Amino acid sequence: MAAAAAAVTLSAVATGCGSAPAQGSDSKAGKARSAADLGGMDKLVAAAKKEGELNVYALAPTWANYGQMIKTFEKKYGIEVHNEDPGGSSQGALNAAAKRKGQDRAVDALDLGTAFMQQAKAKKLLAPYKVKGWDAIPDTQKQPDGSFMNNYGGYISIGCDAKAVKVCPKSFKDLLDPRYKNKVALNGNPTESSSAFSSVIAASLANGGGFDDVKPGLDFFKKLKKAGNYVPVESTKATIQKGETPISIDWDYLNLGYGEELKSKGVDWKVNVPEDGQYSQYYNQGVNKYAPHPAAARLWLEFLYSPEGQNIWLKGYSRPALLEKMTKDGTADKKAAAKLPEVDGTPKFPTPAQEAKAQKVISEGWGAAVS
């Protein structure tokens, strides 16, 4: 899931079957590295409308405002979006891209946490593409070859049902308190979910570890499990509403979104960025090299990085990659930006090598930590 000033900036599939349509990766659209390669935006829009479909994967409607993003894109361009397994994971999306080459149900565009997007690049699944706003994306937030780029991000946070929990935790250390027995959950499995993976990194930072040593994060969750506080249930809006996961470690934009949506259900969902484990990260966007709808995939990215798309992220409490630029030129939604939680300090990010190492350590050690 996924670099900039804390308070300003910070990271798909039809169900049919059969062979890929003629306009696949070998088409003009499939080889386009920018809209200019197709003759400009008007030509890209026309080509995408002709395809008429877009396959995406694991884009939950409540995740960073994806529901509004998809609806707006469909209405704007008349392109039907097939969103397979909306509650799925980064690993699931990566698997779909890798295993469906040459199929019309292959994923067109990928939204993945950085560690998983690095895997996609290593597997040669990505088609380089530079959106119109490419130059405004900080160099540290994009791959020089255009294979993928940061899109929206946030901080790992602790969400808490203040009606079910008398005193909400504000740090990872607090989570070990006996009062939180059978109450603390993650948004998925760290071996598959970028959110949960990042939560382990944050726990490591809170317990003397670092980007080069994430074992303290595994040790923390081992202690949490031994104390009886860790609940092996994937935290979602539904589990929060049912009272199954009264405390959830998750991205701040997701927890903040849950808080807004659950007010009418009687849930008083409070959100804190842990003072002892500040960790922020972006999710990334990339075009599948084997996209069955290559023009639609590229138009999707153009829309996501347009001021309209970036503001939709902002209204979902996430920090879009172009927020700093949009704040300067006046195109950012000021009311939405004002709702972002302020966090002291400048966030630091792991290198690709550090993140790959962390992923290996967490993948190999998670089962033993919580068994």
ABEGO torsion letter per residue (X at the ends): XXXEBAAABXXXBBABBEBBBABBAABAAAABABAAAAGEAAAAAAAAAAAGBBBBBGBBAABGGAAAAAAAAAAAAGBBBBBBGAABBAAAAAAAAAAABGBAABBABBBBBAAAAAAAAAAGABBBBBBAAAAABBAAABBAAGABBBABBBBBBBBBBAAABABBBABAAAAABAAABGABBBBEBAAABAAAAAAAAAAAAAAGBBAABAAAAAAAAAAAAAAGABBBBBBBAAAAAAGABABBBBBAAAAAAAAAAAAAAGBBBBBBBBAABBBBBBBBBBBBAABABAAAAAAAAAAAABAAAAAAAAAAGBBBAAAAAAAAAGABBAAAAAABBBBBEBBBBBBAAAAAAAAAAAAAAAAAAAX
